[in-house]
Amino acid sequence: MSGVFGLIVSGDSLIGDEIQDRYTVIVDPNPDIIDGKIYIVKVGTEYVARHLHRENGYVILTSSNGKYEKMQVKEVEIKGRVVLSGTWKRH
């Protein structure tokens, strides 16, 4: 996993996956695309972390928090797949 990087997420769209506001996620920038996995994607000018599904020529982005609606788009820029998440303390 060359080029792996970390991001701090904001918001509660993935709370059902136990990824909470201000958690750090570790991202593989060169992932295989696997339906249902969590990806960091650029939609327009916004970056989001969502479950990615492909369906009938569309990319469907879903949240694990029921208050967010799914997003259906033709194109997204995939920045990477979330491979780890959590909080860590500096010692």
N, C-alpha and C positions, 0 to 999 in steps of 0.2 A: 504494500500500500504506500507507494511513493507519493509524497506531497500532501499527506494527511494534515488536516488543520482543524483548529477548534473555533467555535463560535459561541457567543452567549445569546441565547434566544430570549425574546420578549413576548409576552402574551400568554394566553392559556389555551390555545387551539389544540395542543397535544396533551392536555392534562390526563386524558384517558390512557395515554401511554406512559404516564408518570414522568412526563417532561413538563416541568413547571417554569414559570417566569423566572428569568435570571439563571437558569440551568445552563451548563456548558454542554455542548454536543461536539463530538468528534466526527469529522466528515472525511470520507474517502472521495477524492475528486475524480477518480477514474473508475466508477462502479459499473458493474453489469446492471441493466435495468430489470428489476424484478417487481412485477405488479404487487402492490400492497405495502411495499417497504417505504420508509420515510426518506424523502429527499429534500435538499435545499434547492429551490428553483427560483428563477427570476421570471416574473409575470409582469410584462410592461416594465415599469421602473421599480417595482417592489420585489423584495426577496421574501419568500415564505418557506416554512418547513411544513410539509404535508405528505400524506400517503399518496402515492402516485399509482394510477391505474390507466391503462390504455384501452380505449373502447371505440370501435367504429371510426377510426381516424382522428379521434380526439384524445386529449390528455385530460383525465379527471383527477382533480386534487381534492382530497377529503381530509377532514379533521376528525380527531377522536373526541372532540367536545361537541355535543349536540347542538350548541347554540350557533355554530358556524355552518353555513350552507356549502355544499360542494361547488367547486369551480370547474367549469368545462371550457377548455381552451384548445385552439388548434396547435399552438406552438408555445413551448417554454424553453428556457435555457437552463439546463440541469447543471448545477454547480457541484453536486456530489450527493452521496447517500450517507445518512446518519448511521454510524456504526456503534457509537457509545453515547451515553448521556448520564448526567449526574451533577453533583456538587462536590467540590474538592476544597480542602483547606490548605493554606500555606503554613508550613511549619518552619 
